[in-house]
Amino acid sequence: MTEEVVPVPKHEPGKSGRRRLIGRIMSDKMDKTVIVEVVRFKVHGVYKKYVRVRKRYKAHDEKNEYRTGDRVEIVEHRPLSKEKRFMVARLISRSAGE
């Protein structure tokens, strides 16, 4: 009774292990930095109703190409400054103003 040993890959293709969040750009006034607001819904502990929770992240925008109101996907990155730990990965939709 010999069991066949199947090697398990250490890294699955397509899985980076980094958080990916989708949000809307609230500010693009800084150079190479945008503020992205991510909205999620959380169940309230006592009332068991869904409550909207907003969190703002500073994300790196190398070419200053994203504008206020754009929906973007941000991905976790190594620390780029004191508060900046995300990078804009892609544009999902432009703001209605354009």
Wavefront OBJ file of the C-alpha trace (Angstrom):
o trace
v 0.000 0.000 0.000
v 2.077 2.867 -1.290
v 0.481 6.275 -1.429
v 1.318 8.584 -4.263
v 2.719 11.928 -3.100
v 1.353 14.846 -5.089
v 3.370 18.076 -4.819
v 1.281 21.030 -3.685
v 2.157 24.329 -5.362
v 3.233 27.008 -2.897
v 1.583 29.715 -4.953
v -1.651 29.309 -6.891
v -1.649 31.148 -10.219
v -3.883 34.209 -10.178
v -3.805 34.497 -6.387
v -1.543 37.321 -5.258
v -2.526 37.322 -1.588
v -3.001 41.067 -1.730
v -6.276 42.769 -0.855
v -8.193 44.219 -3.779
v -10.810 46.878 -3.034
v -13.192 48.819 -5.254
v -14.029 52.403 -4.426
v -14.642 55.927 -5.674
v -11.988 58.645 -5.835
v -12.848 61.473 -3.448
v -9.785 63.657 -3.996
v -7.015 63.948 -6.571
v -5.419 67.176 -5.339
v -2.103 65.617 -4.278
v 0.702 64.777 -6.686
v 0.714 61.049 -7.591
v -1.787 60.289 -4.793
v -5.561 59.880 -4.757
v -7.941 59.319 -1.848
v -10.274 56.383 -2.506
v -13.411 55.841 -0.426
v -14.468 52.196 -0.092
v -18.053 51.543 1.043
v -19.088 48.213 2.540
v -22.122 46.980 4.447
v -21.732 45.475 7.901
v -24.361 43.864 10.147
v -24.956 45.848 13.346
v -24.195 43.735 16.414
v -27.343 44.577 18.402
v -29.970 45.580 15.844
v -28.978 43.063 13.137
v -29.497 45.655 10.408
v -27.025 46.469 7.671
v -25.040 49.636 8.301
v -22.974 51.399 5.648
v -19.301 51.660 6.657
v -16.967 53.980 4.758
v -13.199 53.927 4.857
v -10.738 56.129 3.001
v -7.426 54.915 1.653
v -4.571 56.859 0.082
v -3.491 55.175 -3.146
v -0.585 55.753 -5.506
v -1.411 57.100 -8.980
v 1.891 57.297 -10.872
v 0.679 59.214 -13.959
v -1.978 61.416 -12.284
v -4.522 59.971 -14.725
v -7.494 59.356 -12.395
v -9.958 62.099 -11.465
v -12.472 62.744 -8.698
v -15.566 60.578 -9.089
v -13.899 57.711 -10.994
v -14.541 54.156 -9.783
v -11.237 52.317 -9.438
v -9.787 49.118 -8.083
v -6.925 49.475 -5.624
v -4.504 46.736 -4.622
v -2.388 46.406 -1.496
v 1.257 47.398 -1.943
v 4.382 47.881 0.108
v 4.422 51.120 2.139
v 5.091 54.057 -0.181
v 4.813 56.755 2.480
v 3.574 57.170 6.040
v -0.090 56.508 5.147
v 0.025 55.211 1.566
v -0.179 51.399 1.304
v -2.287 50.918 -1.843
v -1.812 51.415 -5.566
v -4.503 52.064 -8.179
v -4.702 48.888 -10.259
v -7.313 49.765 -12.900
v -10.156 52.056 -13.854
v -13.630 50.547 -13.608
v -15.710 53.514 -14.797
v -15.210 57.214 -15.401
v -17.195 59.846 -13.505
v -20.470 61.066 -15.022
v -18.975 64.544 -15.526
v -16.848 63.416 -18.486
l 1 2 3 4 5 6 7 8 9 10 11 12 13 14 15 16 17 18 19 20 21 22 23 24 25 26 27 28 29 30 31 32 33 34 35 36 37 38 39 40 41 42 43 44 45 46 47 48 49 50 51 52 53 54 55 56 57 58 59 60 61 62 63 64 65 66 67 68 69 70 71 72 73 74 75 76 77 78 79 80 81 82 83 84 85 86 87 88 89 90 91 92 93 94 95 96 97 98
